[in-house]
Amino acid sequence: MSPVSPTTAHAENASAFVASTEGPARVGGGGGGDPGRARRGPFRPGQLIPTRARLEARVLARIFRVADILAIAAFAVTVTIEGHPIAAALWAVATLIGLRALRGYAFPRKQTLARHLGEVALALGAGLLAAAVALLPPGNVDTVTVWTLLVAAGALAALHGVWWSVIARGRQQGRLTPNIVVVGATANAERLIDAAMRTGEVNVLGVFDDRLDRAPENIMGVPVLGDTTALLDHRIMPYVDRVVIAVQSTAQSRVRQLVDKLGVLPNPLNLFIDVGGPADDDAAVARIAAGGENELSGAVANSRHAWIKRAQDLVVTLAGLLVAGPVMLIVAVAVKLDSPGPIFFCQRRHGFNNEEILVWKFRSMRHEMADAQAARQISANDDRVTKVGKFIRKTSLDELPQLFNVLRGEMSIVGPRPHAIGMKTGGVESAKLVAEYAHRHRMKPGLTGWAAIKGSRGPVDTPESVRLRVALDVEYIERQSFWLDLYVIVMTIPCLLGDRSAVR
């Protein structure tokens, strides 16, 4: 199978979403310009970003604060060297307190650059005033120090211009604005969409409702895309951060039915309560965007853990590429000499949040017999496997190219193993054998995993093996930690080398 560009795969998914929202059955409000864009609704982010690539403004704000502290400390040291330690201390403390008090790291969505720099200027002015207290006594004024402080204030103002631009560009690109879909074409959904338009806290990509015969074609321009059954497999879902139920809160039995049906999704599920006025709606939308409003199911969001896991992935991957580089080169040559065809085999598999990703492997089967859909799983003495393929599958060397998937952020070192899209077990799609199957997509797939070191390796060719794999994957997701990942990494090689029974 010829390699396919991952960028192309994402573009195809985005195009599929556009097509699905431009059909004649369900179209949104009109408007001038590009009719396709108008039919996608009033939010339509500049580009569809997979949820794994989404950033949080508050995380960036913390990074900006650390950068400011380092810059302020450097200038304070300079002023101290110039012989004014008290002025340096007063300036640094007053500036930092001023930036915090005036919310210099809040970056409200509708705040202009001029407004932000105006607030920052007040904080910087407070710092200069504090420094003046130490410098103004007769005989203590130092022109060099005054210029140093003025340059420091200018540098900090310039930095905040950069910070504001980074946040604004991230929001424009859709990287800092969560995408949601709404369940229930109701008056409550209209309140939610109205609040989203006022605040800009979320992009509402679409509405789903089981009563399509009574549902409008759009709600305030946001298209109604189908029923909840269509929602479960819709191509839009890898780009959706949250699913929000917007039926009336008094319909408790209906809410329970929806939670039971949609709880299988890897996307977090929230409830929008129709209580209060516009200000309450705005606050509720802000909490939904932050992941703190009536969470009903889904992965528990923890940005600190996500950053730690990503750092761990990068360190281990770079070390792995350094060590395994020569081995990968030898394997590549052996694959090419062993049988005609490409060195690599690419297969579409499910990633985080059901995102379709292209997973790389060294080709271990005859090219003309490749099975991209995994309709037939590997078996003992499989006639499709080449001579070199038998060795690299047995030693799992065929998986080494997935280190590049980890570098791209599509996979992690430790996580549920990615399964091929449409993979079948006994003629039945594996995903249909276990209700909780999609739960394993609440985390990035891994190069190795808890299931692998617990004996669930190789094909899942029986319903029981699928259930065991899913149970172990869900157990890992619920227990995941830095130390558990280290344990899995350490145990992977001895478990693989000591396994003589698994078919690989």
Salt bridges, closest charged atoms under 4 A:
GLU12 OE1 - ARG348 NH2 3.04
GLU22 OE2 - ARG40 NH1 3.53
GLU56 OE1 - ARG58 NE 2.62
ASP68 OD2 - HIS160 NE2 2.63
GLU119 OE2 - ARG115 NE 3.44
ASP142 OD2 - HIS84 NE2 3.35
ASP194 OD2 - ARG198 NH1 2.62
GLU201 OE1 - ARG109 NE 3.36
ASP210 OD2 - ARG254 NH2 3.11
ASP241 OD2 - ARG54 NH2 2.71
ASP281 OD1 - ARG191 NH2 2.89
ASP282 OD1 - ARG198 NH2 2.66
GLU293 OE1 - ARG287 NE 2.62
GLU295 OE1 - ARG242 NH1 3.02
GLU355 OE2 - HIS10 NE2 2.83
GLU355 OE1 - ARG52 NE 2.79
GLU356 OE1 - ARG348 NH1 3.93
ASP371 OD2 - ARG384 NH1 3.79
ASP382 OD1 - ARG376 NH2 3.39
ASP382 OD2 - ARG384 NH2 2.76
ASP383 OD1 - ARG376 NH2 3.23
ASP398 OD2 - LYS361 NZ 3.40
GLU399 OE2 - LYS361 NZ 3.83
GLU399 OE1 - ARG417 NH2 2.94
GLU410 OE2 - ARG408 NE 3.19
ASP473 OD2 - ARG440 NH2 2.71
GLU475 OE2 - ARG479 NH1 3.39
ASP485 OD2 - LYS309 NZ 2.65
ASP499 OD2 - ARG457 NH2 2.71
ASP499 OD2 - ARG504 NH1 3.37
